[in-house]
């Protein structure tokens, strides 16, 4: 095998893996961000004396 063939095969294997990992990272970070915003909103509601939203 030539070095060019090895590099090409590595790229063709790694590119889909990188996309999958990026999608998983994006979904997890979005979920964590939403949970954090919900916690902050509850704290603000508590401080301002409003009833928590459902």
Rosetta constraint file for C-alpha pairs under 8 A:
AtomPair CA 1 CA 5 HARMONIC 6.55 0.50
AtomPair CA 1 CA 6 HARMONIC 7.16 0.50
AtomPair CA 2 CA 6 HARMONIC 6.58 0.50
AtomPair CA 3 CA 7 HARMONIC 6.23 0.50
AtomPair CA 4 CA 8 HARMONIC 6.11 0.50
AtomPair CA 5 CA 9 HARMONIC 6.16 0.50
AtomPair CA 6 CA 10 HARMONIC 6.19 0.50
AtomPair CA 7 CA 11 HARMONIC 6.27 0.50
AtomPair CA 8 CA 12 HARMONIC 6.20 0.50
AtomPair CA 9 CA 13 HARMONIC 6.17 0.50
AtomPair CA 10 CA 14 HARMONIC 5.93 0.50
AtomPair CA 11 CA 15 HARMONIC 5.84 0.50
AtomPair CA 12 CA 16 HARMONIC 7.35 0.50
AtomPair CA 13 CA 17 HARMONIC 6.86 0.50
AtomPair CA 14 CA 18 HARMONIC 6.01 0.50
AtomPair CA 15 CA 19 HARMONIC 6.36 0.50
AtomPair CA 16 CA 20 HARMONIC 6.24 0.50
AtomPair CA 17 CA 21 HARMONIC 6.15 0.50
AtomPair CA 18 CA 22 HARMONIC 6.03 0.50
AtomPair CA 19 CA 23 HARMONIC 6.20 0.50
AtomPair CA 20 CA 24 HARMONIC 6.23 0.50
AtomPair CA 21 CA 25 HARMONIC 6.05 0.50
AtomPair CA 22 CA 26 HARMONIC 6.09 0.50
AtomPair CA 23 CA 27 HARMONIC 6.20 0.50
AtomPair CA 24 CA 28 HARMONIC 6.14 0.50
AtomPair CA 25 CA 29 HARMONIC 6.03 0.50
AtomPair CA 26 CA 30 HARMONIC 6.04 0.50
AtomPair CA 27 CA 31 HARMONIC 6.23 0.50
AtomPair CA 28 CA 32 HARMONIC 6.21 0.50
AtomPair CA 29 CA 33 HARMONIC 6.01 0.50
AtomPair CA 30 CA 34 HARMONIC 6.20 0.50
AtomPair CA 31 CA 35 HARMONIC 6.27 0.50
AtomPair CA 32 CA 36 HARMONIC 6.13 0.50
AtomPair CA 33 CA 37 HARMONIC 6.16 0.50
AtomPair CA 34 CA 38 HARMONIC 6.16 0.50
AtomPair CA 35 CA 39 HARMONIC 6.32 0.50
AtomPair CA 36 CA 40 HARMONIC 6.26 0.50
AtomPair CA 37 CA 41 HARMONIC 6.06 0.50
AtomPair CA 38 CA 42 HARMONIC 6.23 0.50
AtomPair CA 39 CA 43 HARMONIC 6.30 0.50
AtomPair CA 40 CA 44 HARMONIC 6.18 0.50
AtomPair CA 41 CA 45 HARMONIC 6.10 0.50
AtomPair CA 42 CA 46 HARMONIC 6.12 0.50
AtomPair CA 42 CA 52 HARMONIC 6.30 0.50
AtomPair CA 43 CA 47 HARMONIC 6.19 0.50
AtomPair CA 44 CA 48 HARMONIC 6.01 0.50
AtomPair CA 45 CA 49 HARMONIC 5.89 0.50
AtomPair CA 45 CA 50 HARMONIC 5.02 0.50
AtomPair CA 45 CA 51 HARMONIC 6.56 0.50
AtomPair CA 45 CA 52 HARMONIC 6.03 0.50
AtomPair CA 46 CA 50 HARMONIC 6.32 0.50
AtomPair CA 46 CA 51 HARMONIC 7.48 0.50
AtomPair CA 46 CA 52 HARMONIC 7.46 0.50
